[in-house]
Amino acid sequence: MAAMIEVENLRKTYDGGFEALKGVSLSIEEGEILALLGPNGAGKTTLISTICGITEPTSGTIRVGGFDAATNPKAARRQIGIVPQEVNIDMYAKVWDSLAFTRGLWGKPRDDAHIEKVLRQLSLWDKKDGNVMSLSGGMKRRVLIGKALSHEPNVLFLDEPTAGVDVELRKGMWEVVEELRQAGTTIILTTHYLEEAEAMADRIAVITGGEIRLVERKDTLMRRMGHKTLTIELAESIGTLPPVLAEKGVVMEGPQTLSYSYDSASGNTGITRLLTAIRDEGLKLADLSTKQSSLEEIFVGLVHEDDKEKEAAE
């Protein structure tokens, strides 16, 4: 699949010497959803604003839809729609007028059919004649997406699209994003809700300290770096954990509950030997269950690993 966004060796150094981006290279495919994750100060905002032409890079190249952002900035910028985290809409404007006005700002000719298509796609058609002020928080965010789509961009940047939105509306927003992807829109998502990235993204990019730590398909990342936890429920309570089980990495969570973590990608999980040891200790099982590591746990582990590397370097 062709790359919609290509970033090569992108650097951004601010006055005073702070290096926000340190040679970032990233390729985003046409029609995919990429979740860009990272802690505060990692460089997410700088990277996005630089790709979008809001911030000027110190060096490096950016191509959007095949257009070089340095030599053909207007053509590159027209490929992009941005949905900011803050709801910055004219609250007194009608929904239809808000989208139509934004389209005009991009120099696009009037196209009522396109505006109607976007409003219907975002379930805003019945709100088209109402003021933005009258809408719920979730609907206002949909208007932001509509404004970003009004000039028919191929790329959509979503900055914390569900911040402050309740769980039900958040799931509704996920459905909207999936529909946009199915329509061919390339979507770059930043979020602090790790379950959001896990639910929507095709690939995950992690940035810390101005550097891309990894870019990988979500399911591959989960398999490669995720661990599983085996929870063992005993039929009877025990006072202390037998030493042979402790040596195998078993943790006593309660008088009848034991846990054992293992690498799900490993060909030798040690579970068979563990169950044999439990039987040899005369313990009876009541139940077994496993839990896969979540993306949040993986992400926290990566950031923690990065912090340890920085401490070692210092």
Secondary structure, DSSP 8 states (H G I E B T S, - for coil): --EEEEEEEEEEE-TTS-EEEEEEEEEEETT-EEEEE--TTSSHHHHHHHHTTSS--SEEEEEETTEETTTSHHHHHHTEEEE-SS----TTSBHHHHHHHHHHHTT----HHHHHHHHHHTT-GGGTTSBGGGS-HHHHHHHHHHHHHTT--SEEEEESTTTT--HHHHHHHHHHHHHHHHTT-EEEEE-S-HHHHHHH-SEEEEEETTEEEEEEEHHHHHHHH-EEEEEEEESS--SS--HHHHHTT-EEEETTEEEEEEETT-S--SHHHHHHHHHHTT--EEEEEEEE--HHHHHHHHHHHHHHHHHHH-
